[in-house]
Amino acid sequence: MATFSARTHLALPWLLLGVILGLSCLIEKVDGNREGELNIREFDYFKLALQWPGTFCKSTRHCCSKNACCRGSNAPTEFTIHGLWPDYNDGTWPSCCSRSDFDPKEISTLVDGLEKYWPTLSCSSPSKCHGGREKHGTCSYPVIRDEYHYFLTGLNVYFKYNVTRVLYEAGYVPSNTEKYPVGGIISAIQNAFHITPSIVCSKDSIKELHLCFYKDFTPRDCATVSSINIEMVTSKASCPKYVSLPIHVSSGRDGFPSLLPHD
Ligand SMILES: *[C@@H]1O[C@H](CO)[C@@H](O)[C@H](O)[C@H]1NC(C)=O
């Protein structure tokens, strides 16, 4: 126990650095060009993309300080935030709308919450602005005016719509053996929030669940087929009839996962 605490203590600065690096990929510094910015059409709606750690962490092959899958018994066990994405109704989305540089100091008061509820679940380097999906925070302007409010809003919406609780109360509990009808999972969300989410699977495991919102954050249905982006299609966008919510099994020792499936 003492050893584990000591390790945790030593790892903390690195975890923080990891969070900062992870976040800096969300709002990336690009060569701001005011004239260029004016050409970017304002988005139509928000998508809160939640990721299921049990599925994401299955693909952890090696560990690094920024990967929350590697936190041993402290690894996340409920849906966490992947992103709050401004989207267009036609299924596309704006990117690289940067009007200001990302400043880690602006979100220093949110770091604990972000580390817990908006963690990075991989060790791969953040993708660059061109082609990356994660650079979209600044595209929320002018609805969300700055970096601090972008992350604060993401957390608040996440707390308000607790998908993990809704599924749990409907009997869809995390399990490595049970399979659940995907229609039942969608119905549970519809009954709780009166909107239709979109779901992304990896094989027969739920990988992501998306909730959509108008610009004033009243809930709305997510667009259907067209809302699925290329990266997700390659990771198998369509779900089978029966899906699982797997539990990430971690040894807790040194924070390394004990299961390293080859899939
Ligand atoms: C969601 O609900 C579950 C079950 O009630 C609870 O354990 C968890 O802390 C909640 N998550 C958030 C982010 O509020």
The ligand as an SDF file (V2000), in Angstrom:
LIG
                    3D

 14 14  0  0  0  0  0  0  0  0999 V2000
  -23.0960    8.5220  -12.3590 C   0  0  0  0  0  0  0  0  0  0  0  0
  -23.9170    7.6810  -11.6190 O   0  0  0  0  0  0  0  0  0  0  0  0
  -23.2140    6.6570  -10.9510 C   0  0  0  0  0  0  0  0  0  0  0  0
  -24.2350    5.6920  -10.3810 C   0  0  0  0  0  0  0  0  0  0  0  0
  -25.1780    6.3690   -9.6140 O   0  0  0  0  0  0  0  0  0  0  0  0
  -22.2990    7.2720   -9.9200 C   0  0  0  0  0  0  0  0  0  0  0  0
  -21.5570    6.2760   -9.2620 O   0  0  0  0  0  0  0  0  0  0  0  0
  -21.3450    8.2330  -10.6230 C   0  0  0  0  0  0  0  0  0  0  0  0
  -20.5400    8.9220   -9.6870 O   0  0  0  0  0  0  0  0  0  0  0  0
  -22.1060    9.2400  -11.4600 C   0  0  0  0  0  0  0  0  0  0  0  0
  -21.1440    9.9620  -12.2840 N   0  0  0  0  0  0  0  0  0  0  0  0
  -21.0690   11.2670  -12.2990 C   0  0  0  0  0  0  0  0  0  0  0  0
  -20.0210   11.8450  -13.1850 C   0  0  0  0  0  0  0  0  0  0  0  0
  -21.7790   11.9960  -11.6380 O   0  0  0  0  0  0  0  0  0  0  0  0
  1  2  1  0
  1 10  1  0
  2  3  1  0
  3  4  1  0
  3  6  1  0
  4  5  1  0
  6  7  1  0
  6  8  1  0
  8  9  1  0
  8 10  1  0
 10 11  1  0
 11 12  1  0
 12 13  1  0
 12 14  2  0
M  END
$$$$
